Amino acid sequence: MVGYRKRRRIIALAKGRVQGVGYRAFCADHAMRLNVDGYAKNLPDGRVEVVAECDEGTLRQLVELMREGPAFARVEDVAFRWEEPTGEYRGFEAVI
Protein backbone atom coordinates (compact mmCIF):
# COMPACT_ATOMS: atom_id res chain seq x y z
CA MET A 1 0.00 0.00 0.00
CA VAL A 2 1.52 3.33 -1.04
CA GLY A 3 1.97 5.83 1.79
CA TYR A 4 1.12 3.29 4.50
CA ARG A 5 3.01 3.72 7.74
CA LYS A 6 2.96 0.84 10.19
CA ARG A 7 1.43 1.77 13.53
CA ARG A 8 3.58 1.37 16.60
CA ARG A 9 3.00 1.90 20.30
CA ILE A 10 5.20 3.41 22.99
CA ILE A 11 5.00 3.45 26.74
CA ALA A 12 6.97 6.52 27.84
CA LEU A 13 7.83 7.67 31.37
CA ALA A 14 8.83 11.27 31.96
CA LYS A 15 10.85 12.01 35.10
CA GLY A 16 11.64 15.34 36.77
CA ARG A 17 9.35 18.25 37.61
CA VAL A 18 6.54 17.04 35.36
CA GLN A 19 3.50 17.18 37.63
CA GLY A 20 1.62 20.38 38.44
CA VAL A 21 3.28 22.30 35.59
CA GLY A 22 0.96 21.58 32.63
CA TYR A 23 3.02 18.67 31.35
CA ARG A 24 0.08 16.33 30.64
CA ALA A 25 -1.78 19.10 28.79
CA PHE A 26 1.42 19.89 26.85
CA CYS A 27 1.73 16.23 25.82
CA ALA A 28 -1.96 16.01 24.90
CA ASP A 29 -1.83 19.19 22.83
CA HIS A 30 1.17 18.02 20.81
CA ALA A 31 -0.18 14.48 20.48
CA MET A 32 -3.47 15.78 19.10
CA ARG A 33 -1.63 18.01 16.61
CA LEU A 34 0.37 14.98 15.47
CA ASN A 35 -2.76 12.75 15.28
CA VAL A 36 -1.44 10.40 17.96
CA ASP A 37 -3.85 8.20 19.92
CA GLY A 38 -3.40 7.44 23.62
CA TYR A 39 -3.15 9.20 26.96
CA ALA A 40 -0.92 10.98 29.47
CA LYS A 41 -1.40 10.49 33.21
CA ASN A 42 0.34 11.30 36.47
CA LEU A 43 1.83 8.40 38.41
CA PRO A 44 1.98 8.28 42.22
CA ASP A 45 5.81 8.38 42.14
CA GLY A 46 5.89 11.82 40.46
CA ARG A 47 6.47 10.65 36.89
CA VAL A 48 4.09 11.06 33.95
CA GLU A 49 3.20 8.04 31.83
CA VAL A 50 2.36 8.46 28.16
CA VAL A 51 0.89 5.61 26.13
CA ALA A 52 0.80 6.56 22.46
CA GLU A 53 0.06 4.92 19.12
CA CYS A 54 0.95 6.20 15.66
CA ASP A 55 3.71 5.59 13.12
CA GLU A 56 7.27 5.33 14.43
CA GLY A 57 8.50 8.67 13.07
CA THR A 58 5.64 10.57 14.66
CA LEU A 59 6.12 8.80 17.99
CA ARG A 60 9.81 9.73 17.96
CA GLN A 61 8.76 13.35 17.37
CA LEU A 62 6.42 13.15 20.36
CA VAL A 63 9.20 11.78 22.58
CA GLU A 64 11.45 14.69 21.59
CA LEU A 65 8.68 17.14 22.48
CA MET A 66 8.21 15.32 25.79
CA ARG A 67 11.91 15.83 26.52
CA GLU A 68 11.44 19.59 26.08
CA GLY A 69 8.19 19.91 28.05
CA PRO A 70 6.34 23.14 28.83
CA ALA A 71 8.03 26.25 30.24
CA PHE A 72 7.69 25.42 33.96
CA ALA A 73 8.65 21.75 33.66
CA ARG A 74 12.14 20.41 34.26
CA VAL A 75 12.33 17.14 32.38
CA GLU A 76 15.24 15.02 33.62
CA ASP A 77 14.59 11.98 31.45
CA VAL A 78 12.05 10.37 29.13
CA ALA A 79 12.48 6.62 28.85
CA PHE A 80 10.29 4.65 26.48
CA ARG A 81 9.79 1.18 25.11
CA TRP A 82 8.15 -0.09 21.95
CA GLU A 83 5.14 -2.39 22.06
CA GLU A 84 2.65 -3.76 19.58
CA PRO A 85 -0.28 -1.36 19.03
CA THR A 86 -3.67 -2.41 20.37
CA GLY A 87 -5.86 0.16 18.62
CA GLU A 88 -7.83 0.69 21.83
CA TYR A 89 -7.54 4.51 21.84
CA ARG A 90 -9.20 7.09 19.61
CA GLY A 91 -7.73 10.54 20.09
CA PHE A 92 -5.49 11.61 22.95
CA GLU A 93 -6.46 12.40 26.53
CA ALA A 94 -4.79 13.94 29.57
CA VAL A 95 -6.11 11.57 32.25
CA ILE A 96 -6.82 13.05 35.68
Buried (B, 14 or more C-beta within 10 A) or exposed (E): EEEEEEBBBBBBBBBBBBBEBBBBEBBBBBBEEBEBBBBBBBEEEEBBBBBBBBBEEBBBBBBEBBBEBBEEBEBEEBEBEEEEBEEEBEEBBBEE
